[in-house]
Protein backbone atom coordinates (compact mmCIF):
# COMPACT_ATOMS: atom_id res chain seq x y z
CA UNK A 1 0.00 0.00 0.00
CA UNK A 2 1.31 3.50 -0.90
CA UNK A 3 0.50 7.02 0.24
CA UNK A 4 -2.04 7.37 -2.60
CA UNK A 5 -4.35 4.71 -1.24
CA UNK A 6 -3.82 5.83 2.36
CA UNK A 7 -4.66 9.49 1.70
CA UNK A 8 -7.66 8.68 -0.48
CA UNK A 9 -8.99 6.38 2.25
CA UNK A 10 -8.91 9.10 4.91
CA UNK A 11 -12.30 9.89 6.54
CA UNK A 12 -11.81 13.61 5.84
CA UNK A 13 -13.42 14.64 2.56
CA UNK A 14 -11.19 17.72 2.61
CA UNK A 15 -7.99 15.69 2.68
CA UNK A 16 -9.22 13.40 -0.10
CA UNK A 17 -10.13 16.47 -2.17
CA UNK A 18 -6.76 18.13 -1.64
CA UNK A 19 -4.91 14.91 -2.48
CA UNK A 20 -6.83 14.54 -5.76
CA UNK A 21 -6.39 18.17 -6.71
CA UNK A 22 -2.87 19.04 -5.51
CA UNK A 23 -1.06 15.71 -5.71
CA UNK A 24 -2.85 13.82 -8.47
CA UNK A 25 -3.67 17.01 -10.41
CA UNK A 26 -7.32 16.23 -11.08
CA UNK A 27 -9.11 19.22 -12.71
CA UNK A 28 -11.95 21.08 -10.97
CA UNK A 29 -14.55 19.56 -13.29
CA UNK A 30 -13.48 16.01 -12.40
CA UNK A 31 -16.46 13.96 -11.17
CA UNK A 32 -14.74 12.85 -7.95
CA UNK A 33 -13.50 16.37 -7.21
CA UNK A 34 -17.01 17.77 -7.58
CA UNK A 35 -18.45 15.03 -5.38
CA UNK A 36 -15.91 15.69 -2.62
CA UNK A 37 -16.63 19.43 -2.71
CA UNK A 38 -20.25 18.65 -1.89
CA UNK A 39 -19.18 16.36 0.95
CA UNK A 40 -16.97 18.99 2.58
CA UNK A 41 -19.82 20.50 4.56
CA UNK A 42 -20.08 17.17 6.35
CA UNK A 43 -16.38 17.00 7.15
CA UNK A 44 -16.06 16.78 10.98
CA UNK A 45 -13.12 19.21 10.93
CA UNK A 46 -15.23 21.86 9.19
CA UNK A 47 -18.37 21.15 11.21
CA UNK A 48 -16.46 21.65 14.45
CA UNK A 49 -15.06 25.01 13.32
CA UNK A 50 -18.30 26.39 11.88
CA UNK A 51 -20.22 25.45 15.04
CA UNK A 52 -18.05 27.86 17.07
CA UNK A 53 -18.75 30.91 14.91
CA UNK A 54 -20.77 33.76 16.43
CA UNK A 55 -23.52 35.70 14.67
CA UNK A 56 -21.18 38.65 14.07
CA UNK A 57 -18.79 36.40 12.11
CA UNK A 58 -16.16 36.08 14.83
CA UNK A 59 -15.10 32.94 16.64
CA UNK A 60 -16.14 32.97 20.26
CA UNK A 61 -14.11 30.03 21.51
CA UNK A 62 -10.67 28.70 20.96
CA UNK A 63 -7.13 28.88 22.28
CA UNK A 64 -4.55 31.53 21.61
CA UNK A 65 -6.73 34.62 21.56
CA UNK A 66 -5.28 36.26 24.63
CA UNK A 67 -4.94 40.01 24.93
CA UNK A 68 -3.12 40.46 21.63
CA UNK A 69 -5.82 40.92 18.95
CA UNK A 70 -8.47 39.13 21.04
CA UNK A 71 -11.35 37.78 18.93
CA UNK A 72 -9.63 39.02 15.76
CA UNK A 73 -6.87 36.51 16.34
CA UNK A 74 -9.28 33.67 17.13
CA UNK A 75 -11.15 34.44 13.93
CA UNK A 76 -7.93 34.60 11.91
CA UNK A 77 -6.90 31.20 13.29
CA UNK A 78 -10.25 29.72 12.26
CA UNK A 79 -9.89 31.17 8.76
CA UNK A 80 -6.38 29.70 8.48
CA UNK A 81 -7.86 26.27 9.15
CA UNK A 82 -10.89 26.67 6.86
CA UNK A 83 -8.70 28.03 4.08
CA UNK A 84 -6.17 25.25 4.44
CA UNK A 85 -9.01 22.71 4.27
CA UNK A 86 -9.97 24.15 0.90
CA UNK A 87 -12.76 26.62 1.65
CA UNK A 88 -12.80 30.16 0.26
CA UNK A 89 -14.89 33.33 -0.03
CA UNK A 90 -17.78 31.39 -1.55
CA UNK A 91 -18.42 29.75 1.84
CA UNK A 92 -20.68 31.81 4.11
CA UNK A 93 -18.68 31.10 7.29
CA UNK A 94 -15.46 32.22 5.63
CA UNK A 95 -17.09 35.32 4.20
CA UNK A 96 -18.56 36.41 7.54
CA UNK A 97 -15.30 35.72 9.35
CA UNK A 98 -13.33 37.80 6.86
CA UNK A 99 -15.74 40.71 7.14
CA UNK A 100 -15.45 40.62 10.92
CA UNK A 101 -11.65 40.88 10.66
CA UNK A 102 -11.81 43.70 8.12
CA UNK A 103 -14.23 45.56 10.38
CA UNK A 104 -11.51 45.75 13.07
CA UNK A 105 -8.89 47.15 10.67
CA UNK A 106 -7.40 50.59 11.31
CA UNK A 107 -7.10 53.40 8.77
CA UNK A 108 -3.39 52.74 8.17
CA UNK A 109 -4.08 49.12 7.17
CA UNK A 110 -2.95 47.52 10.43
CA UNK A 111 -5.01 45.98 13.20
CA UNK A 112 -5.05 47.23 16.82
CA UNK A 113 -2.34 45.69 18.94
CA UNK A 114 -4.83 44.46 21.50
CA UNK A 115 -8.52 44.34 22.19
CA UNK A 116 -8.98 45.68 25.71
CA UNK A 117 -6.27 48.26 26.39
CA UNK A 118 -3.92 45.68 27.94
CA UNK A 119 -1.30 43.33 26.55
CA UNK A 120 -0.17 39.83 27.63
CA UNK A 121 0.13 40.38 31.40
CA UNK A 122 -2.55 43.04 32.03
CA UNK A 123 -0.24 46.03 31.72
CA UNK A 124 -2.09 49.24 30.87
CA UNK A 125 -1.45 50.28 27.27
CA UNK A 126 -0.01 53.67 28.27
CA UNK A 127 2.67 51.82 30.27
CA UNK A 128 3.34 49.10 27.71
CA UNK A 129 6.79 48.28 26.41
CA UNK A 130 5.56 47.58 22.87
CA UNK A 131 3.77 50.16 20.75
CA UNK A 132 4.03 48.12 17.52
CA UNK A 133 4.38 44.39 16.94
CA UNK A 134 4.27 43.06 13.34
CA UNK A 135 2.16 40.13 14.56
CA UNK A 136 -0.75 42.52 15.09
CA UNK A 137 -1.18 42.63 11.31
CA UNK A 138 0.63 39.49 10.14
CA UNK A 139 -1.71 37.10 12.00
CA UNK A 140 -4.97 38.61 10.65
CA UNK A 141 -3.38 38.64 7.18
CA UNK A 142 -2.48 34.96 7.47
CA UNK A 143 -6.11 34.11 8.13
CA UNK A 144 -7.39 36.31 5.31
CA UNK A 145 -4.80 35.05 2.83
CA UNK A 146 -5.49 31.38 3.55
CA UNK A 147 -9.20 32.10 3.08
CA UNK A 148 -8.67 33.66 -0.36
CA UNK A 149 -8.70 37.37 0.48
CA UNK A 150 -5.03 38.19 -0.18
CA UNK A 151 -5.83 40.45 -3.14
CA UNK A 152 -8.75 42.25 -1.51
CA UNK A 153 -7.98 45.99 -1.50
CA UNK A 154 -8.22 46.07 2.30
CA UNK A 155 -5.73 43.23 2.60
CA UNK A 156 -3.42 44.96 0.12
CA UNK A 157 -3.33 47.98 2.41
CA UNK A 158 -2.36 45.70 5.29
CA UNK A 159 0.41 44.14 3.20
CA UNK A 160 1.76 47.62 2.48
CA UNK A 161 1.84 48.36 6.22
CA UNK A 162 3.63 45.07 6.92
CA UNK A 163 6.29 45.63 4.26
CA UNK A 164 6.90 49.13 5.61
CA UNK A 165 7.79 47.59 8.98
CA UNK A 166 10.41 45.25 7.51
CA UNK A 167 13.94 45.78 8.79
CA UNK A 168 16.71 46.86 6.38
CA UNK A 169 18.36 43.42 6.86
CA UNK A 170 15.20 41.70 5.64
CA UNK A 171 13.43 40.36 8.72
CA UNK A 172 10.78 41.78 11.00
CA UNK A 173 11.47 43.01 14.55
CA UNK A 174 9.95 41.99 17.88
CA UNK A 175 8.39 45.41 17.83
CA UNK A 176 8.95 49.03 18.70
CA UNK A 177 8.78 51.11 21.83
CA UNK A 178 7.65 54.35 20.25
CA UNK A 179 10.17 54.57 17.38
CA UNK A 180 12.92 52.40 18.86
CA UNK A 181 13.35 48.73 17.97
CA UNK A 182 13.32 46.14 20.74
CA UNK A 183 15.72 43.20 20.76
CA UNK A 184 14.29 39.71 20.37
CA UNK A 185 14.83 37.11 23.08
CA UNK A 186 17.51 34.57 22.20
CA UNK A 187 15.18 31.63 21.57
CA UNK A 188 13.49 33.53 18.72
CA UNK A 189 16.36 35.69 17.55
CA UNK A 190 16.61 35.80 13.77
CA UNK A 191 19.93 34.69 12.36
CA UNK A 192 22.16 37.44 10.93
CA UNK A 193 19.83 40.20 12.07
CA UNK A 194 20.36 42.62 14.95
CA UNK A 195 16.72 43.22 15.83
CA UNK A 196 15.05 40.45 13.84
CA UNK A 197 12.47 38.20 15.52
CA UNK A 198 11.84 34.72 14.09
CA UNK A 199 8.20 34.63 15.23
CA UNK A 200 7.30 37.95 13.63
CA UNK A 201 9.32 37.15 10.51
CA UNK A 202 7.70 33.72 10.08
CA UNK A 203 4.23 35.26 10.34
CA UNK A 204 5.04 38.06 7.89
CA UNK A 205 6.74 35.76 5.36
CA UNK A 206 3.87 33.29 5.66
CA UNK A 207 1.35 35.99 4.78
CA UNK A 208 3.43 37.20 1.83
CA UNK A 209 3.87 33.62 0.58
CA UNK A 210 0.09 33.29 0.11
CA UNK A 211 -0.22 36.37 -2.11
CA UNK A 212 -0.17 35.56 -5.85
CA UNK A 213 2.24 38.43 -6.68
CA UNK A 214 3.93 39.43 -3.44
CA UNK A 215 5.07 35.86 -2.77
CA UNK A 216 8.06 36.32 -5.08
CA UNK A 217 8.77 39.89 -3.99
CA UNK A 218 12.10 41.02 -2.60
CA UNK A 219 10.49 41.41 0.85
CA UNK A 220 9.33 37.77 0.90
CA UNK A 221 12.61 36.41 -0.45
CA UNK A 222 14.79 38.30 2.02
CA UNK A 223 12.62 37.22 4.93
CA UNK A 224 12.74 33.56 3.85
CA UNK A 225 16.50 33.77 3.30
CA UNK A 226 16.99 34.73 6.95
CA UNK A 227 14.58 32.04 8.17
CA UNK A 228 16.49 29.38 6.23
CA UNK A 229 19.69 30.54 7.92
CA UNK A 230 18.33 29.23 11.23
CA UNK A 231 19.09 25.61 10.17
CA UNK A 232 17.56 23.84 13.15
CA UNK A 233 16.13 20.45 12.18
CA UNK A 234 14.23 18.39 14.72
CA UNK A 235 12.16 15.30 14.02
CA UNK A 236 9.53 15.96 16.72
CA UNK A 237 8.61 19.39 15.31
CA UNK A 238 8.24 18.20 11.70
CA UNK A 239 4.66 18.99 10.67
CA UNK A 240 3.77 20.93 13.81
CA UNK A 241 2.18 23.81 11.87
CA UNK A 242 -0.02 21.42 9.87
CA UNK A 243 -1.05 19.63 13.08
CA UNK A 244 -1.99 22.97 14.61
CA UNK A 245 -3.92 24.20 11.61
CA UNK A 246 -6.08 21.04 11.48
CA UNK A 247 -6.81 21.28 15.19
CA UNK A 248 -4.55 18.70 16.83
CA UNK A 249 -1.98 21.07 18.35
CA UNK A 250 -3.03 24.11 20.35
CA UNK A 251 -2.82 27.71 19.16
CA UNK A 252 -0.64 28.96 21.97
CA UNK A 253 1.63 31.90 22.52
CA UNK A 254 2.20 35.48 21.49
CA UNK A 255 5.89 35.87 20.76
CA UNK A 256 6.19 32.08 21.11
CA UNK A 257 3.60 31.40 18.41
CA UNK A 258 6.29 30.30 15.92
CA UNK A 259 8.84 29.28 18.54
CA UNK A 260 9.19 25.78 17.04
CA UNK A 261 11.25 25.58 13.85
CA UNK A 262 9.19 23.31 11.60
CA UNK A 263 11.09 22.10 8.53
CA UNK A 264 7.80 21.17 6.85
CA UNK A 265 6.67 24.78 7.21
CA UNK A 266 10.00 26.02 5.80
CA UNK A 267 9.61 23.72 2.76
CA UNK A 268 6.08 25.04 2.20
CA UNK A 269 7.37 28.62 2.30
CA UNK A 270 10.30 27.68 0.06
CA UNK A 271 8.23 26.44 -2.87
CA UNK A 272 5.68 29.22 -2.60
CA UNK A 273 8.33 31.95 -2.58
CA UNK A 274 10.53 30.24 -5.17
CA UNK A 275 13.57 28.98 -3.28
CA UNK A 276 15.61 26.55 -5.32
CA UNK A 277 17.12 23.17 -4.52
CA UNK A 278 20.38 24.77 -5.59
CA UNK A 279 20.30 26.43 -2.17
CA UNK A 280 22.13 23.90 0.02
CA UNK A 281 19.91 24.71 3.00
CA UNK A 282 16.77 23.82 1.04
CA UNK A 283 18.43 20.67 -0.32
CA UNK A 284 19.44 19.65 3.20
CA UNK A 285 15.87 20.19 4.41
CA UNK A 286 14.62 17.90 1.64
CA UNK A 287 17.23 15.27 2.52
CA UNK A 288 16.27 15.47 6.19
CA UNK A 289 12.59 14.98 5.36
CA UNK A 290 13.08 12.10 2.93
CA UNK A 291 15.13 10.19 5.48
CA UNK A 292 12.14 10.24 7.84
CA UNK A 293 9.58 8.93 5.34
CA UNK A 294 8.06 5.62 6.43
CA UNK A 295 7.87 2.35 4.45
CA UNK A 296 4.37 3.10 3.11
CA UNK A 297 5.26 6.64 2.07
CA UNK A 298 3.86 8.34 5.17
CA UNK A 299 5.51 10.66 7.66
CA UNK A 300 4.43 9.86 11.20
CA UNK A 301 3.50 12.70 13.52
CA UNK A 302 4.30 11.03 16.81
CA UNK A 303 2.33 13.25 19.23
CA UNK A 304 -0.91 12.83 17.28
CA UNK A 305 -0.65 9.93 14.81
CA UNK A 306 -4.14 10.74 13.47
CA UNK A 307 -2.74 13.79 11.63
CA UNK A 308 0.12 11.87 9.99
CA UNK A 309 -1.78 11.77 6.69
CA UNK A 310 -2.21 15.54 6.78
CA UNK A 311 1.51 16.02 7.41
CA UNK A 312 2.25 13.58 4.59
CA UNK A 313 0.01 15.48 2.19
CA UNK A 314 1.68 18.77 3.07
CA UNK A 315 5.21 17.42 2.64
CA UNK A 316 4.39 15.66 -0.64
CA UNK A 317 2.91 18.89 -2.00
CA UNK A 318 6.03 20.83 -1.08
CA UNK A 319 8.41 18.22 -2.51
CA UNK A 320 6.48 18.11 -5.78
CA UNK A 321 6.76 21.88 -6.24
CA UNK A 322 10.40 22.44 -5.37
CA UNK A 323 12.50 23.04 -8.48
CA UNK A 324 16.16 22.40 -9.12
CA UNK A 325 16.64 25.76 -10.79
CA UNK A 326 14.90 29.09 -10.21
CA UNK A 327 15.99 32.70 -10.00
CA UNK A 328 16.42 32.28 -6.25
CA UNK A 329 19.60 33.85 -4.88
CA UNK A 330 20.64 33.49 -1.26
CA UNK A 331 22.63 36.28 0.35
CA UNK A 332 23.21 34.58 3.71
CA UNK A 333 26.38 32.66 4.66
CA UNK A 334 26.03 29.23 6.24
CA UNK A 335 27.07 29.83 9.82
CA UNK A 336 26.14 27.88 12.97
CA UNK A 337 23.28 29.62 14.73
CA UNK A 338 23.25 29.92 18.52
CA UNK A 339 20.23 31.40 20.31
CA UNK A 340 22.42 32.54 23.19
CA UNK A 341 26.00 32.93 21.91
CA UNK A 342 28.75 32.68 24.49
CA UNK A 343 30.43 35.97 25.31
CA UNK A 344 34.23 35.99 24.98
CA UNK A 345 36.12 36.10 28.23
CA UNK A 346 37.88 39.33 29.09
CA UNK A 347 40.88 37.54 30.57
C-alpha positions as CSV (number, residue, x, y, z in Angstrom):
1,X,0.0,0.0,0.0
2,X,1.3,3.5,-0.9
3,X,0.5,7.0,0.2
4,X,-2.0,7.4,-2.6
5,X,-4.3,4.7,-1.2
6,X,-3.8,5.8,2.4
7,X,-4.7,9.5,1.7
8,X,-7.7,8.7,-0.5
9,X,-9.0,6.4,2.2
10,X,-8.9,9.1,4.9
11,X,-12.3,9.9,6.5
12,X,-11.8,13.6,5.8
13,X,-13.4,14.6,2.6
14,X,-11.2,17.7,2.6
15,X,-8.0,15.7,2.7
16,X,-9.2,13.4,-0.1
17,X,-10.1,16.5,-2.2
18,X,-6.8,18.1,-1.6
19,X,-4.9,14.9,-2.5
20,X,-6.8,14.5,-5.8
21,X,-6.4,18.2,-6.7
22,X,-2.9,19.0,-5.5
23,X,-1.1,15.7,-5.7
24,X,-2.8,13.8,-8.5
25,X,-3.7,17.0,-10.4
26,X,-7.3,16.2,-11.1
27,X,-9.1,19.2,-12.7
28,X,-11.9,21.1,-11.0
29,X,-14.5,19.6,-13.3
30,X,-13.5,16.0,-12.4
31,X,-16.5,14.0,-11.2
32,X,-14.7,12.9,-7.9
33,X,-13.5,16.4,-7.2
34,X,-17.0,17.8,-7.6
35,X,-18.4,15.0,-5.4
36,X,-15.9,15.7,-2.6
37,X,-16.6,19.4,-2.7
38,X,-20.3,18.7,-1.9
39,X,-19.2,16.4,1.0
40,X,-17.0,19.0,2.6
41,X,-19.8,20.5,4.6
42,X,-20.1,17.2,6.3
43,X,-16.4,17.0,7.1
44,X,-16.1,16.8,11.0
45,X,-13.1,19.2,10.9
46,X,-15.2,21.9,9.2
47,X,-18.4,21.2,11.2
48,X,-16.5,21.6,14.4
49,X,-15.1,25.0,13.3
50,X,-18.3,26.4,11.9
51,X,-20.2,25.5,15.0
52,X,-18.1,27.9,17.1
53,X,-18.7,30.9,14.9
54,X,-20.8,33.8,16.4
55,X,-23.5,35.7,14.7
56,X,-21.2,38.7,14.1
57,X,-18.8,36.4,12.1
58,X,-16.2,36.1,14.8
59,X,-15.1,32.9,16.6
60,X,-16.1,33.0,20.3
61,X,-14.1,30.0,21.5
62,X,-10.7,28.7,21.0
63,X,-7.1,28.9,22.3
64,X,-4.6,31.5,21.6
65,X,-6.7,34.6,21.6
66,X,-5.3,36.3,24.6
67,X,-4.9,40.0,24.9
68,X,-3.1,40.5,21.6
69,X,-5.8,40.9,19.0
70,X,-8.5,39.1,21.0
71,X,-11.3,37.8,18.9
72,X,-9.6,39.0,15.8
73,X,-6.9,36.5,16.3
74,X,-9.3,33.7,17.1
75,X,-11.2,34.4,13.9
76,X,-7.9,34.6,11.9
77,X,-6.9,31.2,13.3
78,X,-10.3,29.7,12.3
79,X,-9.9,31.2,8.8
80,X,-6.4,29.7,8.5
81,X,-7.9,26.3,9.1
82,X,-10.9,26.7,6.9
83,X,-8.7,28.0,4.1
84,X,-6.2,25.2,4.4
85,X,-9.0,22.7,4.3
86,X,-10.0,24.2,0.9
87,X,-12.8,26.6,1.6
88,X,-12.8,30.2,0.3
89,X,-14.9,33.3,0.0
90,X,-17.8,31.4,-1.5
91,X,-18.4,29.8,1.8
92,X,-20.7,31.8,4.1
93,X,-18.7,31.1,7.3
94,X,-15.5,32.2,5.6
95,X,-17.1,35.3,4.2
96,X,-18.6,36.4,7.5
97,X,-15.3,35.7,9.4
98,X,-13.3,37.8,6.9
99,X,-15.7,40.7,7.1
100,X,-15.4,40.6,10.9
101,X,-11.6,40.9,10.7
102,X,-11.8,43.7,8.1
103,X,-14.2,45.6,10.4
104,X,-11.5,45.8,13.1
105,X,-8.9,47.1,10.7
106,X,-7.4,50.6,11.3
107,X,-7.1,53.4,8.8
108,X,-3.4,52.7,8.2
109,X,-4.1,49.1,7.2
110,X,-2.9,47.5,10.4
111,X,-5.0,46.0,13.2
112,X,-5.0,47.2,16.8
113,X,-2.3,45.7,18.9
114,X,-4.8,44.5,21.5
115,X,-8.5,44.3,22.2
116,X,-9.0,45.7,25.7
117,X,-6.3,48.3,26.4
118,X,-3.9,45.7,27.9
119,X,-1.3,43.3,26.5
120,X,-0.2,39.8,27.6
121,X,0.1,40.4,31.4
122,X,-2.5,43.0,32.0
123,X,-0.2,46.0,31.7
124,X,-2.1,49.2,30.9
125,X,-1.5,50.3,27.3
126,X,0.0,53.7,28.3
127,X,2.7,51.8,30.3
128,X,3.3,49.1,27.7
129,X,6.8,48.3,26.4
130,X,5.6,47.6,22.9
131,X,3.8,50.2,20.7
132,X,4.0,48.1,17.5
133,X,4.4,44.4,16.9
134,X,4.3,43.1,13.3
135,X,2.2,40.1,14.6
136,X,-0.7,42.5,15.1
137,X,-1.2,42.6,11.3
138,X,0.6,39.5,10.1
139,X,-1.7,37.1,12.0
140,X,-5.0,38.6,10.6
141,X,-3.4,38.6,7.2
142,X,-2.5,35.0,7.5
143,X,-6.1,34.1,8.1
144,X,-7.4,36.3,5.3
145,X,-4.8,35.1,2.8
146,X,-5.5,31.4,3.6
147,X,-9.2,32.1,3.1
148,X,-8.7,33.7,-0.4
149,X,-8.7,37.4,0.5
150,X,-5.0,38.2,-0.2
151,X,-5.8,40.4,-3.1
152,X,-8.7,42.2,-1.5
153,X,-8.0,46.0,-1.5
154,X,-8.2,46.1,2.3
155,X,-5.7,43.2,2.6
156,X,-3.4,45.0,0.1
157,X,-3.3,48.0,2.4
158,X,-2.4,45.7,5.3
159,X,0.4,44.1,3.2
160,X,1.8,47.6,2.5
161,X,1.8,48.4,6.2
162,X,3.6,45.1,6.9
163,X,6.3,45.6,4.3
164,X,6.9,49.1,5.6
165,X,7.8,47.6,9.0
166,X,10.4,45.3,7.5
167,X,13.9,45.8,8.8
168,X,16.7,46.9,6.4
169,X,18.4,43.4,6.9
170,X,15.2,41.7,5.6
171,X,13.4,40.4,8.7
172,X,10.8,41.8,11.0
173,X,11.5,43.0,14.6
174,X,10.0,42.0,17.9
175,X,8.4,45.4,17.8
176,X,9.0,49.0,18.7
177,X,8.8,51.1,21.8
178,X,7.7,54.3,20.2
179,X,10.2,54.6,17.4
180,X,12.9,52.4,18.9
181,X,13.4,48.7,18.0
182,X,13.3,46.1,20.7
183,X,15.7,43.2,20.8
184,X,14.3,39.7,20.4
185,X,14.8,37.1,23.1
186,X,17.5,34.6,22.2
187,X,15.2,31.6,21.6
188,X,13.5,33.5,18.7
189,X,16.4,35.7,17.6
190,X,16.6,35.8,13.8
191,X,19.9,34.7,12.4
192,X,22.2,37.4,10.9
193,X,19.8,40.2,12.1
194,X,20.4,42.6,14.9
195,X,16.7,43.2,15.8
196,X,15.0,40.5,13.8
197,X,12.5,38.2,15.5
198,X,11.8,34.7,14.1
199,X,8.2,34.6,15.2
200,X,7.3,38.0,13.6
201,X,9.3,37.1,10.5
202,X,7.7,33.7,10.1
203,X,4.2,35.3,10.3
204,X,5.0,38.1,7.9
205,X,6.7,35.8,5.4
206,X,3.9,33.3,5.7
207,X,1.3,36.0,4.8
208,X,3.4,37.2,1.8
209,X,3.9,33.6,0.6
210,X,0.1,33.3,0.1
211,X,-0.2,36.4,-2.1
212,X,-0.2,35.6,-5.9
213,X,2.2,38.4,-6.7
214,X,3.9,39.4,-3.4
215,X,5.1,35.9,-2.8
216,X,8.1,36.3,-5.1
217,X,8.8,39.9,-4.0
218,X,12.1,41.0,-2.6
219,X,10.5,41.4,0.8
220,X,9.3,37.8,0.9
221,X,12.6,36.4,-0.4
222,X,14.8,38.3,2.0
223,X,12.6,37.2,4.9
224,X,12.7,33.6,3.8
225,X,16.5,33.8,3.3
226,X,17.0,34.7,6.9
227,X,14.6,32.0,8.2
228,X,16.5,29.4,6.2
229,X,19.7,30.5,7.9
230,X,18.3,29.2,11.2
231,X,19.1,25.6,10.2
232,X,17.6,23.8,13.1
233,X,16.1,20.4,12.2
234,X,14.2,18.4,14.7
235,X,12.2,15.3,14.0
236,X,9.5,16.0,16.7
237,X,8.6,19.4,15.3
238,X,8.2,18.2,11.7
239,X,4.7,19.0,10.7
240,X,3.8,20.9,13.8
241,X,2.2,23.8,11.9
242,X,0.0,21.4,9.9
243,X,-1.1,19.6,13.1
244,X,-2.0,23.0,14.6
245,X,-3.9,24.2,11.6
246,X,-6.1,21.0,11.5
247,X,-6.8,21.3,15.2
248,X,-4.5,18.7,16.8
249,X,-2.0,21.1,18.4
250,X,-3.0,24.1,20.3
251,X,-2.8,27.7,19.2
252,X,-0.6,29.0,22.0
253,X,1.6,31.9,22.5
254,X,2.2,35.5,21.5
255,X,5.9,35.9,20.8
256,X,6.2,32.1,21.1
257,X,3.6,31.4,18.4
258,X,6.3,30.3,15.9
259,X,8.8,29.3,18.5
260,X,9.2,25.8,17.0
261,X,11.3,25.6,13.9
262,X,9.2,23.3,11.6
263,X,11.1,22.1,8.5
264,X,7.8,21.2,6.9
265,X,6.7,24.8,7.2
266,X,10.0,26.0,5.8
267,X,9.6,23.7,2.8
268,X,6.1,25.0,2.2
269,X,7.4,28.6,2.3
270,X,10.3,27.7,0.1
271,X,8.2,26.4,-2.9
272,X,5.7,29.2,-2.6
273,X,8.3,31.9,-2.6
274,X,10.5,30.2,-5.2
275,X,13.6,29.0,-3.3
276,X,15.6,26.5,-5.3
277,X,17.1,23.2,-4.5
278,X,20.4,24.8,-5.6
279,X,20.3,26.4,-2.2
280,X,22.1,23.9,0.0
281,X,19.9,24.7,3.0
282,X,16.8,23.8,1.0
283,X,18.4,20.7,-0.3
284,X,19.4,19.6,3.2
285,X,15.9,20.2,4.4
286,X,14.6,17.9,1.6
287,X,17.2,15.3,2.5
288,X,16.3,15.5,6.2
289,X,12.6,15.0,5.4
290,X,13.1,12.1,2.9
291,X,15.1,10.2,5.5
292,X,12.1,10.2,7.8
293,X,9.6,8.9,5.3
294,X,8.1,5.6,6.4
295,X,7.9,2.4,4.5
296,X,4.4,3.1,3.1
297,X,5.3,6.6,2.1
298,X,3.9,8.3,5.2
299,X,5.5,10.7,7.7
300,X,4.4,9.9,11.2
301,X,3.5,12.7,13.5
302,X,4.3,11.0,16.8
303,X,2.3,13.3,19.2
304,X,-0.9,12.8,17.3
305,X,-0.7,9.9,14.8
306,X,-4.1,10.7,13.5
307,X,-2.7,13.8,11.6
308,X,0.1,11.9,10.0
309,X,-1.8,11.8,6.7
310,X,-2.2,15.5,6.8
311,X,1.5,16.0,7.4
312,X,2.3,13.6,4.6
313,X,0.0,15.5,2.2
314,X,1.7,18.8,3.1
315,X,5.2,17.4,2.6
316,X,4.4,15.7,-0.6
317,X,2.9,18.9,-2.0
318,X,6.0,20.8,-1.1
319,X,8.4,18.2,-2.5
320,X,6.5,18.1,-5.8
321,X,6.8,21.9,-6.2
322,X,10.4,22.4,-5.4
323,X,12.5,23.0,-8.5
324,X,16.2,22.4,-9.1
325,X,16.6,25.8,-10.8
326,X,14.9,29.1,-10.2
327,X,16.0,32.7,-10.0
328,X,16.4,32.3,-6.3
329,X,19.6,33.8,-4.9
330,X,20.6,33.5,-1.3
331,X,22.6,36.3,0.3
332,X,23.2,34.6,3.7
333,X,26.4,32.7,4.7
334,X,26.0,29.2,6.2
335,X,27.1,29.8,9.8
336,X,26.1,27.9,13.0
337,X,23.3,29.6,14.7
338,X,23.3,29.9,18.5
339,X,20.2,31.4,20.3
340,X,22.4,32.5,23.2
341,X,26.0,32.9,21.9
342,X,28.8,32.7,24.5
343,X,30.4,36.0,25.3
344,X,34.2,36.0,25.0
345,X,36.1,36.1,28.2
346,X,37.9,39.3,29.1
347,X,40.9,37.5,30.6
